[in-house]
Amino acid sequence: MTDAWPALPLESWRDTYGTLHMWTQIVGKTRLSLAPMQSHWWQVALYVTERGLTTSAIPAGHRTFAVEFDLLEHNLSIRDSDGEIRTLPLTARPVADFYADY
């Protein structure tokens, strides 16, 4: 039997892993502060999609927005219920710069 997935040694992508972890924590904290509490903290979870990760709808006043990490196009999209879309490139940069642009 062969492995279904290729090897992915952590050493080859450790910096990417660390950065992505911090970026997802920033988005998770946004959900934590805006979404109504659910049992087991389910309102904070990110969901796997065919392109990466998403928050699903987050309430913000009289509208909602969702944040998607598109790991194929290497960008973060913030879409609101009014149809506005804001995109940030997921490039190598300090986490503080990502947070400032977010």
N, C-alpha and C positions, 0 to 999 in steps of 0.2 A: 504494500500500500504506500502511496506517495502522499506527502503533505499537501493539503489543499492551499495553504498559504506559503508564500516565500518567507525565508528567514528575515527578521527585522531586528538586528542587534541594536540594543539601546545606544551603545556608544556612537553609532553612525548618525543618530538624530537626537542626541541628548539636549542640545541647545534648543532645537525646535520644540521638543516635548516641554521643556521648562517654560518657554515663551507662550506656547499655546495654553498651557495650564494656567498661567497668570491671566491671559486674555479671557479665558472662559470664566475665571473667578470674578473678573470685573463685570462681565455680563450677568453672571449668577447673582452678584450683589445687587444689580439693578432690579432683577426679578424679586429678590428677597425684600427690597424696600418698597416695591410698588404693587406686587400681586397679593391678593388676599391669602392669608394663611390656610394651608390644607394639612391634613394629618400626614405625618412622616415627611414633612417639608417638600411634598410633591410639586408645589408651585415653583420651586427653584430649579428643578431638573432641566437639563438640555436634552433634546431628542435627536436621535440619529436620523438623518435623511439620506437620500441618494447622492447629495452633494456635500454633506458635512454634518453640521449641527444646527439646531434651531431652538428658539425659546417657546414658540407658539405665541398666541396673543397675550400681551401684557397691558393691563388697564392704565390709562394715563388721562385723568380728567374725563372728558366726554368722548374720548376716542381710545383706540388701542394701537399698539405697535408690536412688531416682532423683530427679533434680531437673528440673522442667519450667518453662520460661518460657512462660506462657500470655499471648501478646501480644494476644489478643482480649479476655480478661477482665482483663488488666492485673494479673496476680498471678504469684507464684512458688510452685509447689507442691513439697513434699518428701514423697515417699511411700515408706514402708518396707515390707519384706516381711512385717511383722507386721500390716499394715493401717492403721497410723497415718498420718495426713495432716496436714501442717503447711503453712499458707499465709501468705505475706507479700504485702502489696499492693505493686505496682510503681508508686509515686507519686513525684512530684518531691521529692527529698530528698538530702542529702549521701550520698556513697558510704560514708562511715564509718558513718552510721546504718544503712544497708542491711547492711553487714558485721556490725555489732553485733547486729542482729536475726536475721541468717542463722545 
